[in-house]
Amino acid sequence: MDRHPFLPESTRRMRLILAVAVLGVACSGGKSGKAEAAAKYDPSKDSQAQTGFAEQLPPPPALGPDQSTSRVTGCSDSENPSEQDTVKFPPLVPGSRRPSATEVQLGQQAGGVWVSHNLTHACCTKAKVYVQRLPGQVSFFETMEGTPCGDGCTCSSKVYAAAGIPPGRYTVALRLEDSAGSSIVKQGDFSVAAY
């Protein structure tokens, strides 16, 4: 049954042609608009801007339970530690006398957890990472080794560490250790799946 029995045949054809024309214009305009939007917006650039340091790291290694790995670059990796390291690797927390972690990220991967961050510390010292796993808990302990040089000289390093752990729920923490004791910088809860 026709919805508009009293409209002349030519009017019905015009409505149909007009509807098809409007739909065609809308679809063609939408395609070019989507193409322009896709060309302008690059989600990978957006995620790199948000995560910063973590995007510069290689993918986490596959580690078995109770295996760990760490990598430290910057001032801690200096071939000839000296006060000049502060020029090449300036401190991210100026005036800090104790090690200070910034831009700390904790994460999980299949069969493990990881931490990455920037560390401001005394010149001529090197960051070392140790991992401790207890039931339901993984702690990344960072200590500074070596003798500081320069009066109040500080520089920065980038630290990454990963630990393989059995499946389960864990509280993961980054702890900085120094002569004043241990302090938790960041912690989070993760549910780790098997490989």
C-alpha positions as CSV (number, residue, x, y, z in Angstrom):
1,M,0.0,0.0,0.0
2,D,1.3,3.4,-0.9
3,R,1.9,5.9,2.0
4,H,0.9,8.9,0.0
5,P,-1.9,7.8,-2.4
6,F,-2.9,11.3,-3.3
7,L,0.5,12.6,-4.3
8,P,1.0,12.7,-8.1
9,E,3.5,10.2,-9.5
10,S,6.0,13.0,-10.4
11,T,6.1,14.3,-6.9
12,R,6.8,10.8,-5.5
13,R,9.7,10.5,-8.0
14,M,11.1,13.9,-7.0
15,R,11.0,12.9,-3.3
16,L,12.9,9.7,-4.1
17,I,15.5,11.5,-6.2
18,L,15.9,14.2,-3.6
19,A,16.4,11.5,-0.8
20,V,19.0,9.6,-2.9
21,A,20.8,12.9,-3.7
22,V,20.9,14.0,0.0
23,L,22.2,10.5,1.0
24,G,24.9,10.6,-1.7
25,V,26.1,14.0,-0.7
26,A,26.2,13.0,3.0
27,C,28.1,9.8,2.3
28,S,30.7,11.5,0.0
29,G,31.2,14.3,2.4
30,G,31.6,11.9,5.3
31,K,34.3,9.9,3.5
32,S,36.5,12.9,2.7
33,G,36.0,14.2,6.3
34,K,37.0,10.9,7.7
35,A,40.0,10.7,5.5
36,E,41.1,14.2,6.6
37,A,40.5,13.3,10.3
38,A,42.5,10.1,9.9
39,A,45.3,12.0,8.2
40,K,45.4,14.6,11.0
41,Y,45.0,12.3,14.0
42,D,47.7,9.7,14.7
43,P,46.8,7.8,17.9
44,S,50.4,6.4,18.2
45,K,51.7,9.9,18.5
46,D,49.1,10.7,21.2
47,S,50.0,7.6,23.2
48,Q,53.7,8.4,22.9
49,A,53.2,11.9,24.2
50,Q,51.2,10.5,27.2
51,T,53.6,7.7,28.1
52,G,56.9,9.3,27.3
53,F,59.8,7.2,28.6
54,A,58.0,3.8,28.4
55,E,57.6,4.2,24.6
56,Q,61.4,4.5,24.2
57,L,61.9,1.1,25.8
58,P,62.1,-2.3,24.0
59,P,59.1,-4.6,24.6
60,P,59.4,-6.4,27.9
61,P,61.3,-9.7,27.7
62,A,59.6,-13.0,28.3
63,L,60.8,-14.1,31.7
64,G,60.3,-17.3,33.6
65,P,59.1,-17.2,37.2
66,D,61.6,-15.6,39.5
67,Q,63.8,-14.3,36.7
68,S,64.4,-10.6,36.4
69,T,66.2,-8.1,34.2
70,S,67.1,-4.4,34.5
71,R,68.6,-1.7,32.4
72,V,69.9,1.7,33.5
73,T,70.9,4.4,31.1
74,G,72.0,8.0,31.5
75,C,74.2,9.1,34.4
76,S,74.3,5.6,35.9
77,D,75.7,4.3,32.6
78,S,78.5,7.0,32.3
79,E,81.8,5.5,31.2
80,N,83.8,8.0,33.2
81,P,81.6,9.2,36.1
82,S,82.3,12.8,37.1
83,E,80.6,16.0,37.9
84,Q,80.4,16.7,34.1
85,D,77.6,14.1,33.9
86,T,75.2,16.7,35.3
87,V,75.7,18.7,32.0
88,K,74.8,15.7,29.8
89,F,72.2,14.2,32.1
90,P,70.7,17.2,34.1
91,P,68.8,16.4,37.3
92,L,65.0,16.2,36.9
93,V,64.5,17.2,40.5
94,P,66.9,20.1,41.1
95,G,68.2,20.5,44.7
96,S,67.3,16.9,45.8
97,R,69.9,15.4,48.1
98,R,68.3,12.0,48.2
99,P,67.4,9.8,45.1
100,S,64.1,11.0,43.6
101,A,62.1,9.0,41.1
102,T,59.8,10.8,38.6
103,E,57.5,9.7,35.8
104,V,57.2,6.3,37.5
105,Q,55.2,3.6,35.7
106,L,54.3,0.2,36.9
107,G,52.8,-2.4,34.5
108,Q,52.2,-6.0,33.8
109,Q,52.9,-8.4,31.0
110,A,52.1,-12.0,30.4
111,G,54.0,-13.8,33.2
112,G,55.4,-10.8,34.9
113,V,55.5,-7.1,36.0
114,W,57.7,-4.2,35.2
115,V,58.7,-0.7,36.4
116,S,60.2,2.3,34.5
117,H,61.1,5.8,35.6
118,N,63.5,8.7,35.6
119,L,65.8,8.9,38.6
120,T,67.6,12.0,40.0
121,H,70.7,11.0,42.1
122,A,74.1,12.0,43.2
123,C,76.8,12.3,40.5
124,C,79.3,9.4,40.3
125,T,76.8,6.9,41.8
126,K,75.0,4.1,39.9
127,A,71.5,2.8,40.3
128,K,71.1,-0.9,40.9
129,V,67.8,-2.8,40.9
130,Y,67.0,-5.8,43.0
131,V,63.7,-7.8,43.0
132,Q,62.1,-9.4,46.0
133,R,59.0,-11.7,45.6
134,L,56.9,-12.7,48.6
135,P,53.5,-14.3,48.5
136,G,51.2,-11.8,46.7
137,Q,53.9,-9.1,46.6
138,V,56.7,-8.0,44.3
139,S,59.1,-5.2,45.3
140,F,61.6,-3.5,43.0
141,F,64.4,-2.2,45.4
142,E,66.7,0.5,44.0
143,T,70.0,1.3,45.6
144,M,72.7,3.7,44.7
145,E,76.2,2.3,44.6
146,G,79.5,4.2,44.5
147,T,80.8,7.4,46.2
148,P,79.1,10.7,45.3
149,C,81.3,13.3,43.8
150,G,81.0,17.1,43.7
151,D,79.3,19.1,46.5
152,G,75.6,18.5,45.9
153,C,76.1,17.5,42.3
154,T,73.1,15.5,40.9
155,C,72.3,14.0,37.5
156,S,69.6,11.7,36.1
157,S,69.3,8.2,34.9
158,K,66.5,6.2,33.2
159,V,65.7,2.9,34.9
160,Y,63.7,-0.1,33.6
161,A,63.3,-3.5,35.4
162,A,61.0,-6.5,34.8
163,A,60.4,-9.6,36.9
164,G,58.8,-12.9,35.9
165,I,56.3,-14.2,38.4
166,P,53.8,-17.1,38.6
167,P,50.1,-16.2,37.7
168,G,48.2,-14.5,40.5
169,R,47.3,-11.2,42.1
170,Y,50.2,-9.1,43.3
171,T,50.9,-5.8,45.0
172,V,53.9,-4.3,43.0
173,A,56.0,-1.6,44.6
174,L,59.0,0.6,43.7
175,R,61.1,1.3,46.7
176,L,64.2,3.6,46.9
177,E,66.9,2.6,49.4
178,D,69.4,5.0,50.8
179,S,71.3,5.7,54.0
180,A,68.1,7.2,55.5
181,G,66.1,4.0,54.9
182,S,63.6,2.7,52.4
183,S,60.7,4.7,50.9
184,I,57.9,3.4,48.7
185,V,57.7,5.6,45.6
186,K,54.7,4.0,43.9
187,Q,52.7,0.8,44.2
188,G,49.8,-0.8,42.5
189,D,47.8,-4.1,42.3
190,F,48.0,-6.4,39.3
191,S,46.5,-9.7,38.2
192,V,49.2,-11.5,36.3
193,A,48.2,-14.1,33.7
194,A,50.3,-17.1,32.5
195,Y,52.1,-17.0,29.2
